[in-house]
Amino acid sequence: MAGLRERKRARTHAQIQQEAIRLFRQQGYANTRVDQICEAAEVSPSTFFRYFPTKEDVLLDDRLDEQVVEAFRAQPAELTPIQAVREAFRTVFTALPQEVKTWETERQAVIRSVPELQARMLQTFTDSIRMLAAAVAERVGRSPDELEVRTFAGALIGVSLSAMMYADEDADYITLMDAGLGQLERGLTL
C-alpha cells in the first residue's frame, strides 16, 4: 500500500491533469496557460513544474504503459507473446475506474486535435517500443535489439496508435485496441 506522501503526490498529479484537461476542452489547448492550470488546480507554478516539465507533458504523461508491461510480465508462460499482451491490456484497462477511462478518452481527443501534441506523442512511442521490446525479449529469451523483437514491439505500438487515432465516443479505445491486437494475432491479413 502506498504511503501518505505517495498518495498525496498521486492526488496532486491527478488534480493538475484533470484541471488541465477541463481547461483545454473549454478554452482550447493553445489558449490555456500554465498559470491558469495552476490556479484551477490550486497549486503553485513550482509545484506544477515538479510534476510536469511542460504544458504538453500534462497530456503526454502516460503511466498506463508501465502497468501494461507489469501485467504482461505476470502472464502465464504458456501464452504466446501476443496472447500475453492481449491479456495484460484487458487486465489493466478493464480494472480502470470509469473516471480514468473518461479522462483517457478526453486526453486522446485533445492530443488528436493539436498537431504539436501528435508529434510529441509519436516521440513517446519510441520510448514505449523500447520498453515493450525489453519485456518481450525477456519473455522469449532473446535480445531486445533483435530486429524481430523490435518489429514485434513496434507492431504493438502501431496497433495502439491506430486505436488512439480513431477512438471516440462511438468506438472506444479498449475495443479498438483489442480488435487490432486480434488482427495482429491472426497475421495482419486483410
Disulfide bonds with the S-S distance in Angstrom:
none
